Amino acid sequence: MFAVLRNHSSQILVAIAALGIAAGFAANLISPELPRIVWSVTTLPVLLALLLQIWRSLRAGDVGLDVVAALSMVSALLIGESLAANVVALMYAGGQLLEDFASGRARREMTALIGRVSHSAMRYQDGGLVETPIAALQPGDRLMIRHGEVLPVDGKVSQGVAVLDQSALTGEPLPVQRQVDEEALSGSTNTGPTFDMVATRPASESTYAAIVRLVQSAQESKAPMTRLADRYAMVFLIVTVVLAAAAWYFSGDARRAVAVLVVATPCPLIIAVPVAIISGMSRSARIGALIKGGDVLEALAQVRTAVLDKTGTLTRGYPEIEDVRSAPGRAPDELLRLAASLDQASTHVMATSLIEAAKARGLQLVLPTSVAEDAGAGLEGVIDGHRVVVGGSGYVRSKSASGDPATFRDGLKPGQAVVAVAVDGAVAGIIVMADPMRDDAQSLLDSLRQAGIKRITLASGDRQDVVDEFRRELHLDDARGDLTPDQKVAVVSAEREHGPVLMVGDGVNDAPALAAADVGVAMGARGTAASSEAAGLVLLVDKLSPLVEALKIAHRSLGIAKQSVFVGLGLSFAGMIAAALGYLPPVQGALLQEAIDIIVIFNALRALR
């Protein structure tokens, strides 16, 4: 593939070649022989730089169309077409400069993500503030975040109100507010007043660090279509050399062979494909869908079947209180206050939801004492002098002298969970909880179908009756419940008979299925490391809408890449035939090829829009 002359070298070579052309015409006023010398001399720096790059590529096992550029310059110099050689040098160096510009624009959004990494933070230490490298920050460190600063690590607001711009992470344009004890993500920018936060993760494990690793992986990747372009480069090289040799043999005019080589330099196949693919990846990153590589973008454009996990994908991913059913004589809010107070001693996800719901209702929680927990079943302790038991129905029943949680269960729906509560040895009621369906679940599934997905299957570890209810409500093509991680992999494999498969999930149990799918999609950069590592696409926001846009972007980017290749190659071949027949001299051929390159590169950049 074409060598990209790094840093400013391409600009210097362009300047040398351009000045050489101008100086050659000026030298004609002094001597008719002098221009040829000037044009030859100013061609040599570009030719030498090109030969050096070809040597490096050959050592790496790559053979690209750099060889055609070198052949065209060398052959033009040998037959005395020094102006043509100088124009080819200018066009080649200009092509590298143009490709650098296009690639820079294409990578802009992803590069901007990496460029936002903080290098230090103001940490409270020994009664003062010390500027500390982020690598030295540890969970529990208290930090001051000043206006305009980028949060260096994940943490929780400890003092003040955080007004955060999360657009670099999520694509959401409006700032969000975070109160005390609420989470603040690394990579966000403080657009409000100074606030304090407590680090919850080291920098290496933060949300933003994970995103940066994903971006770097994406930038180093190479799309199958790009690799295919490399293979086509050899075919194109052979065809070019054969056509040039044939033109020389049948006409006896070496200038025709040179003209053919000139028109073939460089090739839209090599330039347009990576620019369009990278542009699509960059555009997708801007809307909160980070595609790890060009191969993922290509596969995304081909998927026809989607397998979705339920929890955190079609649902919000955390339980919410739907009802509090208390025994006669006991207020529902009091039942919730007692349960939430006790649950402060538990790390269970339902305990967290109970506590947040109680605080949202303005209930005053007290610290529990004499707590004993049976992990996964429930816990008991003393609240305001009352012996309180919270947990599953069986656990609470076994700890109670009277009452049965089953008497409160009338009318429960599939998918609803029950937290039973007993007070002073008597069952006092139940708290009904459920992981609610996302409000936009149906519209998003409809959008997925409009974006090219023909079949949608739900694969969940939840009970089959719960899964069946989702299938009816959302009009899914199939729904499988009670699945283990290996059974989810089997579902993904079975769905391949309908076409390439996309799998969406967010938990550790989804990682094997994500890896097995043609495209694995992890929900949220804050999800489990296992799911993000196994996935090819990571949604930086906790919703599916960026996936729909990423599908559209993938289709459009791939279409633009193919369009650029076919149009560019068609024009190049037409120019080569014209040159072989003697209708296109070397200098005009070089100018024509540069025009073709400009057309295909700017067409490929349309994928950014």
C-alpha positions in Angstrom: 0.0 0.0 0.0 1.0 3.6 -0.3 3.6 4.8 2.1 2.5 7.9 4.1 5.4 10.2 4.3 5.4 11.1 7.9 5.2 14.5 9.7 6.3 17.3 7.3 8.4 15.3 4.9 5.6 15.1 2.4 5.2 18.9 2.5 8.9 19.3 1.9 8.9 16.9 -1.1 5.9 18.7 -2.6 7.7 22.0 -2.2 10.9 20.6 -3.9 9.0 19.1 -6.8 6.8 22.3 -7.3 9.8 24.6 -7.2 11.6 22.3 -9.6 8.9 22.6 -12.2 8.8 26.4 -11.9 12.7 26.7 -11.9 12.9 24.5 -14.9 10.6 26.7 -17.0 12.6 29.7 -15.7 15.9 28.0 -16.7 14.7 27.7 -20.3 15.4 31.4 -20.6 19.1 30.7 -19.9 19.6 27.5 -21.9 17.3 25.0 -23.7 19.2 22.1 -22.1 19.1 23.4 -18.5 15.4 22.7 -17.7 15.9 19.0 -18.2 18.7 19.0 -15.7 16.6 21.0 -13.2 13.6 18.7 -13.5 15.7 15.6 -13.2 17.5 16.9 -10.1 14.3 17.9 -8.3 12.7 14.6 -9.1 15.4 12.6 -7.4 14.6 13.5 -3.7 11.0 12.2 -4.2 12.3 9.1 -6.0 14.9 8.3 -3.3 12.3 8.7 -0.5 9.9 6.5 -2.5 12.6 3.8 -3.1 13.5 3.8 0.6 9.8 3.2 1.5 9.5 0.4 -1.1 12.5 -1.3 0.4 11.0 -1.1 3.9 7.7 -2.4 2.6 9.4 -5.3 0.8 11.2 -6.2 4.0 7.8 -6.3 5.7 6.4 -8.5 3.0 4.2 -5.8 1.4 4.2 -5.1 -2.4 2.1 -2.1 -3.3 1.6 0.4 -6.1 4.6 2.4 -4.8 6.5 0.3 -7.4 4.4 1.7 -10.2 5.2 5.3 -9.1 8.9 4.4 -9.0 8.8 2.7 -12.4 7.1 5.7 -14.0 9.6 8.2 -12.6 12.6 6.1 -13.5 11.4 5.3 -17.0 10.5 8.9 -17.7 14.0 10.0 -16.7 15.6 7.3 -18.8 13.8 8.3 -22.0 14.4 12.0 -21.4 10.9 12.9 -20.3 12.2 14.8 -17.3 9.3 17.2 -17.1 6.9 14.2 -16.9 9.1 12.6 -14.2 9.0 15.9 -12.2 5.2 16.1 -12.6 4.8 12.5 -11.4 7.0 13.3 -8.4 4.9 16.3 -7.6 1.7 14.3 -8.1 3.0 11.5 -6.0 4.2 13.7 -3.1 1.0 15.7 -3.4 -1.0 12.5 -3.3 0.7 11.5 0.0 0.0 15.0 1.4 -3.7 14.7 0.3 -3.9 11.2 1.8 -2.4 12.4 5.1 -5.0 15.2 5.1 -7.9 12.8 4.4 -6.7 10.2 7.0 -6.3 13.0 9.6 -9.9 14.2 9.0 -11.2 10.6 9.0 -9.5 9.9 12.4 -10.4 13.2 13.9 -13.1 12.1 16.3 -11.1 9.0 17.6 -7.9 11.1 17.9 -9.8 13.7 19.8 -10.9 11.1 22.3 -7.2 10.0 23.0 -6.1 13.6 23.2 -8.4 14.3 26.2 -6.5 12.1 28.6 -5.5 13.9 31.8 -1.9 13.6 33.0 -2.3 14.9 36.6 -4.9 15.8 39.2 -5.1 17.9 42.3 -5.2 15.5 45.3 -5.9 16.4 48.9 -2.9 15.3 50.9 -1.6 16.2 54.4 -4.1 19.1 54.7 -3.2 20.6 51.3 -3.4 20.0 47.6 -0.7 18.2 45.7 -0.5 17.9 41.9 -0.3 14.1 41.4 0.3 12.0 38.2 -2.9 10.1 37.5 -0.9 6.8 37.5 -0.4 7.3 41.2 -4.1 7.9 42.1 -5.8 5.1 44.1 -9.4 4.4 45.1 -10.4 6.6 48.0 -8.2 9.5 47.0 -10.0 12.9 47.3 -9.5 15.1 44.3 -10.4 18.7 43.5 -11.8 19.1 39.9 -11.6 22.7 38.7 -13.6 24.4 36.1 -12.6 23.3 32.6 -10.6 20.2 33.8 -11.1 16.7 32.4 -11.9 14.1 35.1 -8.8 11.9 35.4 -10.5 8.8 37.0 -13.9 7.5 37.7 -15.3 8.6 41.1 -18.2 9.9 43.2 -19.0 13.5 43.9 -18.1 14.2 47.6 -18.7 18.0 47.8 -20.5 20.5 45.6 -22.5 19.8 42.4 -20.7 18.6 39.3 -21.9 20.0 36.0 -20.3 17.7 33.4 -19.9 17.7 29.7 -19.9 14.0 28.7 -20.2 14.6 24.9 -16.8 13.1 24.3 -17.9 9.9 25.9 -21.6 9.6 25.0 -22.2 12.1 22.1 -24.9 13.8 24.3 -24.6 17.5 23.7 -26.2 18.8 27.0 -24.2 18.9 30.3 -25.5 16.7 33.1 -25.5 17.4 36.9 -24.2 15.0 39.4 -25.0 15.4 43.1 -23.1 14.2 46.2 -22.6 10.4 46.1 -23.5 10.2 42.4 -21.0 8.8 39.9 -18.8 11.0 37.7 -17.0 9.4 34.7 -13.4 10.0 33.7 -13.1 11.8 30.4 -16.0 14.2 31.3 -15.2 17.9 31.4 -16.2 20.1 34.4 -18.2 22.9 32.8 -19.4 24.2 36.2 -17.9 25.3 39.5 -15.1 23.5 41.3 -16.2 20.3 43.1 -14.6 17.5 45.0 -14.7 13.8 44.1 -13.5 10.6 45.6 -11.8 8.2 43.2 -13.5 4.8 42.9 -11.1 3.2 40.4 -7.4 3.6 39.5 -6.7 5.4 36.3 -5.8 2.2 34.5 -9.2 0.7 35.2 -11.3 3.9 34.6 -14.0 4.2 32.0 -12.0 6.6 29.9 -8.9 4.4 30.0 -10.9 1.6 28.6 -12.3 3.8 25.8 -8.7 4.9 24.9 -7.6 1.3 24.7 -10.5 0.5 22.4 -9.7 3.6 20.2 -6.0 2.6 19.9 -7.0 -0.9 19.0 -9.4 0.4 16.4 -6.8 2.7 14.8 -4.3 -0.1 14.5 -6.8 -2.5 12.9 -7.1 -3.2 9.2 -10.4 -3.9 7.4 -10.7 -7.1 5.3 -11.6 -4.9 2.4 -8.4 -3.0 2.9 -6.4 -6.2 3.0 -8.3 -7.3 -0.1 -7.1 -4.0 -1.7 -3.5 -4.9 -0.9 -4.0 -8.2 -2.8 -5.6 -6.4 -5.7 -2.6 -4.1 -5.8 -0.4 -6.9 -7.0 -2.9 -7.7 -9.7 -3.1 -4.1 -10.7 0.7 -3.9 -10.8 1.0 -6.8 -13.1 -1.7 -5.5 -15.4 -0.1 -2.1 -15.5 3.4 -3.5 -16.4 1.9 -5.8 -19.1 -0.1 -3.0 -20.7 2.9 -0.7 -20.6 5.1 -3.3 -22.2 2.5 -4.1 -24.8 2.1 -0.4 -25.7 5.8 -0.1 -26.2 6.1 -3.4 -28.1 3.3 -2.8 -30.6 4.0 1.0 -31.1 7.8 1.1 -30.8 7.3 4.3 -28.7 8.6 4.1 -25.2 6.7 7.3 -24.3 3.4 5.3 -24.5 4.7 2.8 -21.9 5.8 5.7 -19.6 2.3 7.3 -20.1 0.6 4.1 -19.0 2.8 3.9 -15.9 2.1 7.5 -15.1 -1.7 7.2 -15.3 -1.6 4.2 -13.0 0.1 6.3 -10.2 -1.3 6.1 -7.6 -4.4 3.8 -7.3 -7.8 4.8 -5.9 -8.2 1.3 -4.6 -5.5 1.8 -2.1 -6.4 5.4 -1.0 -10.2 5.3 -1.0 -10.9 2.2 1.0 -9.0 3.0 4.2 -10.2 6.6 4.1 -13.9 5.6 3.8 -13.6 2.9 6.4 -11.8 5.1 8.9 -14.3 7.9 8.2 -17.1 5.6 9.1 -15.5 4.5 12.3 -14.8 8.1 13.3 -18.3 9.1 12.5 -19.7 6.3 14.6 -17.4 7.2 17.6 -18.9 10.7 17.4 -22.4 9.3 18.2 -21.3 7.1 21.0 -20.7 3.7 19.2 -17.0 2.8 19.3 -16.2 0.3 16.5 -13.0 -1.5 17.3 -11.8 -2.1 13.7 -12.5 -1.8 10.1 -13.3 -5.5 9.9 -16.1 -4.9 12.5 -17.5 -2.1 10.4 -17.5 -4.3 7.3 -19.2 -7.1 9.2 -21.7 -4.7 10.7 -22.8 -3.7 7.2 -23.5 -7.4 6.5 -25.4 -8.6 9.6 -29.0 -9.7 9.0 -29.8 -11.3 12.4 -29.7 -9.8 15.9 -29.5 -11.8 19.2 -30.3 -9.6 22.2 -29.8 -10.2 25.9 -32.6 -9.0 28.0 -31.2 -7.5 31.2 -29.5 -4.1 30.5 -30.3 -4.3 26.8 -34.1 -4.3 26.4 -34.5 -3.5 30.1 -32.9 -0.7 32.1 -30.5 -3.2 33.8 -31.4 -2.4 37.4 -34.5 -3.3 39.5 -37.1 -0.6 40.4 -39.9 -0.7 43.0 -43.2 -1.2 41.4 -45.4 -1.7 44.5 -45.1 -1.9 48.3 -47.7 -4.2 49.9 -47.8 -4.0 53.7 -49.8 -5.8 56.3 -52.9 -4.0 57.8 -51.9 -1.3 60.3 -48.4 -0.7 58.8 -47.7 2.1 56.3 -46.0 1.1 53.0 -43.4 3.9 53.4 -42.5 2.7 56.9 -42.1 -0.9 55.6 -39.8 0.5 52.9 -37.8 2.6 55.4 -37.2 -0.4 57.7 -36.1 -2.6 54.7 -33.9 0.0 53.2 -32.2 0.9 56.5 -31.3 -2.8 57.0 -30.2 -3.1 53.4 -27.5 -0.5 54.0 -25.5 -3.5 55.3 -25.9 -5.4 52.0 -24.2 -5.2 48.6 -27.0 -6.9 46.7 -28.2 -5.0 43.6 -31.8 -5.0 45.0 -30.5 -3.5 48.3 -29.0 -0.6 46.3 -32.3 -0.1 44.5 -34.3 -0.1 47.8 -32.0 2.4 49.4 -32.1 4.8 46.4 -36.0 4.5 46.3 -36.3 5.2 50.0 -34.0 8.3 49.7 -36.0 9.5 46.7 -39.2 9.4 48.8 -37.4 11.5 51.5 -37.4 8.6 54.1 -34.9 8.9 56.9 -32.7 5.8 57.1 -30.9 4.7 60.3 -27.9 2.5 60.7 -28.7 -1.1 61.4 -27.1 -3.1 64.3 -26.6 -6.8 65.1 -26.7 -7.6 61.3 -26.4 -11.2 60.1 -26.5 -12.0 56.4 -27.1 -15.2 54.6 -25.4 -14.4 51.2 -27.9 -14.5 48.4 -30.9 -15.3 50.6 -31.4 -12.3 53.0 -30.3 -10.6 56.1 -31.6 -9.7 59.5 -30.7 -7.0 62.0 -32.1 -4.4 64.5 -33.6 -1.1 63.3 -35.0 1.4 65.9 -35.3 -1.5 68.4 -37.2 -3.7 66.0 -35.9 -7.1 64.7 -36.2 -6.8 60.9 -35.7 -9.5 58.3 -35.4 -8.8 54.6 -34.9 -11.3 51.7 -36.5 -13.9 49.6 -39.9 -15.3 50.6 -38.6 -18.6 51.8 -35.9 -17.0 53.9 -38.2 -14.5 55.5 -40.8 -17.2 56.2 -38.2 -19.4 57.9 -37.3 -16.4 60.2 -40.9 -15.5 61.1 -43.2 -16.9 63.7 -46.4 -15.8 61.9 -47.6 -14.8 58.4 -46.6 -15.9 54.9 -45.3 -13.7 52.1 -47.3 -15.7 49.7 -50.5 -14.0 50.9 -49.3 -10.8 49.4 -48.5 -12.1 45.9 -51.9 -12.0 44.2 -51.8 -10.5 40.8 -48.0 -10.5 40.3 -46.8 -10.5 36.7 -44.0 -12.5 35.1 -40.7 -10.8 35.6 -41.6 -9.2 38.9 -39.5 -10.1 41.9 -40.5 -10.0 45.6 -38.5 -8.8 48.6 -40.2 -10.0 51.7 -40.0 -8.2 55.0 -40.7 -9.4 58.5 -40.8 -7.2 61.7 -40.5 -8.6 65.2 -41.2 -12.1 64.1 -44.2 -11.4 61.9 -44.4 -11.1 58.1 -45.0 -7.4 57.5 -45.4 -7.3 53.7 -43.5 -7.5 50.4 -41.8 -5.0 48.1 -42.5 -5.8 44.5 -39.6 -5.0 42.2 -38.9 -5.5 38.5 -36.3 -4.6 35.9 -38.6 -2.5 33.7 -38.5 -2.6 29.9 -36.9 0.4 28.3 -39.5 3.0 27.2 -38.1 3.0 23.7 -37.5 -0.7 23.3 -40.2 -1.3 20.6 -39.2 1.8 18.6 -35.6 0.8 18.7 -36.3 -2.7 17.5 -38.3 -1.3 14.7 -35.4 1.0 13.8 -33.0 -2.0 13.8 -35.3 -3.7 11.2 -35.3 -0.6 9.1 -31.5 -0.5 9.3 -31.3 -4.0 7.7 -31.9 -6.5 10.5 -34.3 -9.1 9.3 -34.6 -11.3 12.4 -34.4 -10.5 16.1 -34.1 -13.2 18.8 -34.1 -12.7 22.6 -31.6 -14.9 24.5 -31.7 -14.6 28.3 -30.8 -16.4 31.4 -34.2 -15.2 32.8 -37.2 -17.5 33.2 -38.9 -18.7 30.1 -42.3 -17.2 31.1 -40.6 -13.8 31.5 -38.9 -14.1 28.1 -42.2 -15.2 26.5 -43.9 -12.0 27.8 -41.2 -9.9 26.2 -41.6 -11.8 22.9 -45.3 -11.0 22.8 -44.9 -7.3 23.8 -42.1 -6.6 21.4 -43.1 -8.9 18.5 -39.8 -10.7 18.5 -39.1 -13.5 16.0 -37.9 -15.9 18.7 -37.2 -15.9 22.5 -35.1 -18.3 24.5 -35.0 -18.3 28.3 -33.2 -20.2 31.2 -30.0 -20.1 29.1 -26.5 -20.6 30.5 -23.6 -18.8 28.8 -22.7 -21.8 26.7 -26.3 -22.1 25.6 -26.3 -18.5 24.5 -23.3 -19.4 22.3 -25.4 -22.2 20.8 -28.2 -19.8 20.0 -25.8 -17.5 18.2 -24.4 -20.4 16.2 -27.9 -21.6 15.3 -29.0 -18.2 14.2 -26.3 -18.1 11.5 -28.5 -20.1 9.2 -30.4 -16.8 8.7 -27.3 -14.7 8.0 -24.4 -13.0 9.8 -25.2 -12.5 13.5 -25.0 -9.5 15.7 -25.1 -10.2 19.5 -25.9 -7.5 22.1 -25.2 -8.0 25.8 -23.6 -6.3 28.8 -22.6 -8.9 31.4 -19.8 -11.4 32.0 -22.2 -14.2 31.1 -22.7 -12.6 27.7 -18.9 -12.5 26.8 -18.7 -16.0 25.2 -21.7 -15.2 23.0 -20.4 -11.8 22.1 -17.1 -13.4 21.0 -18.9 -16.1 19.0 -21.1 -13.6 17.0 -20.0 -12.0 13.8 -20.3 -8.7 15.6 -20.5 -8.5 19.4 -22.0 -5.3 20.9 -21.3 -4.5 24.5 -23.8 -2.1 26.2 -21.9 0.7 27.9 -18.2 1.3 28.4 -18.9 0.9 32.1 -20.1 -2.6 31.6 -18.0 -5.6 32.5 -14.4 -5.7 31.2 -15.2 -9.2 29.8 -18.1 -8.1 27.7 -16.2 -5.0 26.4 -13.1 -7.0 25.5 -15.1 -9.7 23.7 -17.2 -7.3 21.8 -16.3 -5.7 18.4 -18.5 -2.6 19.1 -18.9 -0.9 22.4 -21.8 1.5 23.0 -20.5 4.4 25.1 -24.0 5.2 26.3 -26.5 3.0 28.0 -29.0 2.8 25.2 -29.4 1.1 21.8 -30.0 4.1 19.5 -26.3 4.5 18.7 -26.3 0.9 17.4 -29.0 1.8 14.9 -27.0 4.8 13.7 -23.8 2.7 13.6 -25.6 0.2 11.3 -26.6 2.9 8.9 -23.1 4.4 9.0 -21.5 1.0 8.2 -23.8 0.5 5.2 -23.1 3.9 3.9 -19.3 3.8 4.5 -18.9 0.5 2.8 -21.0 1.7 -0.1 -18.9 4.8 -0.5 -15.7 2.8 -0.4 -16.9 0.5 -3.2 -18.2 3.4 -5.2 -14.8 5.2 -4.9 -12.9 2.0 -5.9 -15.1 1.2 -9.0 -15.3 4.8 -10.2 -11.6 5.4 -9.6 -10.4 2.2 -11.1 -12.7 2.7 -14.1 -11.3 6.1 -14.8 -7.7 4.9 -14.3 -8.1 2.0 -16.7 -9.7 4.3 -19.3 -6.7 6.6 -18.9 -4.3 3.8 -19.2 -5.9 2.5 -22.4 -5.9 6.1 -23.9 -2.2 6.3 -23.0 -1.4 3.0 -24.5 -3.1 4.1 -27.8 -1.1 7.3 -27.8 -3.9 9.7 -27.0 -2.5 10.7 -23.6 1.1 11.9 -23.2 2.9 11.4 -19.9 2.5 14.9 -18.4 -1.2 15.0 -19.1 -1.6 11.5 -17.8 0.0 12.5 -14.5 -2.4 15.4 -14.2 -5.4 13.2 -15.0 -4.4 10.7 -12.4 -4.1 13.3 -9.7 -7.6 14.6 -10.6 -8.9 11.0 -10.2 -7.2 10.7 -6.8 -8.7 14.0 -5.6 -12.2 12.9 -6.7 -12.0 9.5 -4.9 -10.5 10.8 -1.7 -13.1 13.5 -1.3 -15.8 11.1 -2.2 -14.5 8.7 0.5 -14.6 11.5 3.1 -18.4 11.7 2.6 -18.6 8.9 5.1 -17.8 11.5 7.8 -21.1 13.2 7.2 
